[in-house]
Amino acid sequence: MPQLPDDLDAVAVRTWCSLALEALGRERAEIDAINVYPIADGDTGTNLYLTVESAAAAVEAVFAAHETGATAPATADAVRAMAHGALIGARGNSGTILAQLLRGMAGVLADGGDAAHLRRALTRAADAARRAVAHPVEGTVLTVAAAAAEAAEGGEPDLRTVVHAAYAGALAALAKTPEQLAVLGRAGVVDAGGRGLVAVLGALVETVTGQAPVRGSRTAHGKAPTPVDGGSVVGLPVGGTPVEGVPAGGVPETGVPVGEGPLDCPEDGVAGPAFEVIYLLEAGDEQVARLRTRLDALGDSLVVVGGDGLWHVHVHVDDAGAAVEAGVEAGRPYRIRITHFATESGHDLRVQAEPAQRAVVVVVPGDGLAGLCTEAGATTVIARPGEPPASGELVDAIRRAHAREVVLLPNDAALRHTAAAAAEQARTEGVRVALVPTRAAVQGIAALAVHEPDRGFDEDVVAMTAAAGATRYAELAVAERQSWTMAGICQAGDILGLIDGDVAVIGADVPATARTVLDRMLAAGGELVTLVLGEDVPDSLADALEEHVREGYLAVDTVVYRGGHQRAPLLIGVE
């Protein structure tokens, strides 16, 4: 049996994230089923799962990057990675609030993980989440978070006592949510977001005590609770020790099936704006304050979380374009996601559109290529520098493609296992998925160029795979430190030319290095050169390289694309 932690160090944070992801994975469908507020779109459990998946992946990246040795990463690094991962991967209203809760906790736990720090962390988290919501409503996850923090303040200053108290307080508050929010009471369910937070806190209990709370109470499963023997609703951890002090929910059984009921009341938030708009935003505090005011006037369910120049924005509006424009005026929005409730998950959805026969899902390194691939009919997932998509994000993209057959192009060798896991998950949902193991964006462009949805699936996959395989790829990068490479020793600041993933050229500037890389690639022949320029690369570089190819290689064409904000200043493909 692993040793139980005396405080929340980096290893404990890693365990907590892993257990929370497992718990939400088990309960995702049940939480989705009781999602009736603020929109009855049945995705709260999924959104929470994807948010925690991103947080857990960020923590794993910290451990993977840490040098092999007897010591683990610093606690501060782990909790900050957890918070950042949740922020960039937050999904939906519930996921955005959870990201702010984790960010609030990280701000305190970075300084220490003992009982006193955990108490302050829970309080900071609850306060930060409430401030992030434009119009807080009682009977939601905000109420559950506040109750957990308040309950943790009492009792002995022992870590195990604190986590048990926080869990018990959250469970008690969850039981009372149908009393506080009419739509929950009529449906006979507890708040879905609050139930998700209880699952996350239950994972914290298991991390610290080694015992998971029993998932047997009716509150835990979403129904409004009935008191036991006229007394209290009690949660039991593994081993039979009761969590004391959980009062009765006081809400009788309604007989209404989970997730159903008279939900057509505008005051309950069911009939509301048509679109959910979510994006990450790079902006300063002053700009974000003005953005909050503008978005609050446009719609509802406004939640803006983050800080230090990076924010996650969530709002429900009728004018999605205006919400995005407001973000453009405030700073630089990206990872923009717009969901039309009436057609994708909506208020009064009656008949879903028939799925298309075939679609392509492609991972791209920047906004420019995302636009190019979208115009070609593909569903895109943007991989920001240092922020690779998680498997859940790829699964979600496959779902958004809404097709019986999907071709998945990961465009990165490091995403091979992630993409394979996403494909396997989608197959269990009845989608036929083929994974073409593209290793670079230029290979994905080549594959997409030969895609023909009207021919047989296997034939199409073979053609796309052949096109990708016939495309050699290269990229330019800036060396961050002195190191050994296959081309010799490089110094910090050198321009590296990587061909098929290996350093082949070390140069002093981008134009000269790019010409050398092209010469080496075209020495083996080629008919088409693809250049993808980074955000800050001038058009003059593309003009110079086009001229270089035209003068030195007869019958070789060149195409140029703008990749936007991507890791490499230049991507090169030769086919």
Sequence and secondary structure as in RCSB ss.txt:
>XXXX:A:sequence
MPQLPDDLDAVAVRTWCSLALEALGRERAEIDAINVYPIADGDTGTNLYLTVESAAAAVEAVFAAHETGATAPAT
ADAVRAMAHGALIGARGNSGTILAQLLRGMAGVLADGGDAAHLRRALTRAADAARRAVAHPVEGTVLTVAAAAAE
AAEGGEPDLRTVVHAAYAGALAALAKTPEQLAVLGRAGVVDAGGRGLVAVLGALVETVTGQAPVRGSRTAHGKAP
TPVDGGSVVGLPVGGTPVEGVPAGGVPETGVPVGEGPLDCPEDGVAGPAFEVIYLLEAGDEQVARLRTRLDALGD
SLVVVGGDGLWHVHVHVDDAGAAVEAGVEAGRPYRIRITHFATESGHDLRVQAEPAQRAVVVVVPGDGLAGLCTE
AGATTVIARPGEPPASGELVDAIRRAHAREVVLLPNDAALRHTAAAAAEQARTEGVRVALVPTRAAVQGIAALAV
HEPDRGFDEDVVAMTAAAGATRYAELAVAERQSWTMAGICQAGDILGLIDGDVAVIGADVPATARTVLDRMLAAG
GELVTLVLGEDVPDSLADALEEHVREGYLAVDTVVYRGGHQRAPLLIGVE
>XXXX:A:secstr
     SS  HHHHHHHHHHHHHHHHHHHHHHHHT  SS   S HHHHHHHHHHHHHHHHHHHHHHS SSSS   H
HHHHHHHHHHHHHH  HHHHHHHHHHHHHHHHHHTT  SHHHHHHHHHHHHHHHHHHBSS  TTSHHHHHHHHHH
HHTSS S HHHHHHHHHHHHHHHHHHHHHH HHHHHHTB  HHHHHHHHHHHHHHHHHHS  B TTSTTTTTB  
  GGGS   B BTTS  B              TT S    GGGTSS  SEEEEEEEE  HHHHHHHHHHHHHHEE
EEEEEEETTEEEEEEEES HHHHHHHHHHHSEEEEEEEEEIIIII TT  S    EEEEEEEEESSHHHHHHHHH
TT EEEE BTTB   HHHHHHHHHHH EEEEEEE  SGGGHHHHHHHHHHHHHTT EEEE    SHHHHHHHHHT
  TTS HHHHHHHHHHHHHT EEEEEEE  S EEETTEEE TT EEEEETTEEEEEESSHHHHHHHHHHHHHTT 
 SEEEEEEETT  HHHHHHHHHHHHHHSTT EEEEEEEES SSSEEEEE 
